[in-house]
């Protein structure tokens, strides 16, 4: 069975998570510089069977989309051009960074590790992916 890949898109860094082949477990995969995202995805998609992509949807308190959404839309358009056979879905990413920070803190990670923004990005992508998987049940 193919995997599902999740993306927590950011201006500097992008967190990436993926399911196992049975689509049961969401796991943090990597954090890449956003400028190198297409290079990373091209290599990953050529080596792995990915069924669909889930991209975080930045929502504000009153249901408005966040200011990053314009850049995310550009990314999605370019992704669809390069990979037209892979569908792209969206998942609300509200509070995922706070949830990721809390999860890292509760894991007992040392202060230096808790402040690692690349770790927060890939844990956020994992939370987005887990939420998406739960919404499909």
N, C-alpha and C positions, 0 to 999 in steps of 0.2 A: 504494500500500500504506500502511496506517495506521502511525502511530508507536507506540513504547512509551515510557512516562514512568516515571521512577524517582524515589523520594522517600527522602531521608535525614532522617527526622523528628527534630526536636530540640525541647526545651522553649522555647527562645528563637528559634532560627532553624531553617529547614528548607532543605536543599539539594535542588535539582531538576536532573535530567538527562533527556535525551530522545534517541531514535534519529533517524536520518535516515529518510526515507520508505521506503527499501529495507531498513531495519532491519539495516544493516551496521555503522554507526558510532555509538557512544555519545558524546554531547557534553554538557558542562556547560551548563545553561540559565540558572539563576539561583539566588540565595539569597533567601528571603523571610522576613519575621517570621512566626513560626508563627501568631500571632493574625490574620494577614491571608492565611493559606494558602488558605482556601476561596474568598476573593475572587479570588486569583490563579488558582487552578485553574478556577473557573467561567469566567473570561475566556479562559484558554488553551484549555480544552476546547471552548468555543464557536467558536473560530477555527481549530482544528487537529483533524485526524482522528486520535484516539488509540484504539488497539485495546485496550490493557490498561495497568494501573498495577502497578508493582513497589514494594513498601515494604520497607525494610530491617528485618531481624529481629535485634535486639540479643541476642547469645548470650554467655554467660560461659564460662569455661574448662571447667567440668564439664557442659556441655550445658544449663545453666539459662538461662532468659531473663532479660535485664537488667530493672532496675526501671522503665525507660522504657516497657516493653511495655504496661503498663496504659493509658497515655496513647495509645499507638499504636493499641491496640484500639478506644478511643473514637473516634479519628480515622477508622479504617477503617469502623466502623459508621455514622458520620455521612456518610462519603463514599458508601457503598453506598446510603444513603437518597437522597442528592442525585443520584447518577449510577448508577442500578441496572443499566444496560446495559453498564457497563465493569467487567470482571472485575479483581479485585485479587489479586496474587500476592505471596509473601514470598520474600526472599532474605537469607541470612545476611550480616550486615554486620560480622562480627568483624574487627577490626584495620583497617577501611577508613580511619579517621581517621589512623592511623599510616602507612598506605600512601599516603594523599593527601599528608600532610606530606612524606614522603620523595620523592614524585614532584615536588612543588612545589620542594623543595630541589634535586633533580637537574636541574630545568629551568633552574637558574641564576637564579631569581628573587631579587631583593634581600631583605634581612632583613625590612623592613617588610611587603613583600608576603607573605612566608612566614608572618608572624604574623597575617595577615588570616584570622580564623576563618570568615568568610563564603565565602572562597575554598576553604578546607578542606572546608566543608560541601558545596559543589557538586561538588568533585572526588570526594568520598566518594560522592555520589549517582551519579557517572559510573562509579565502580568497582563499585558495587552493580549498576548496569545492565549493565555489561560482563560481570560474573560471571553474571548471569541469562541474558544472551544466549548465553554459552558453555555454560551448563547445558542449553539447549534443543537444542544440536547433536547 
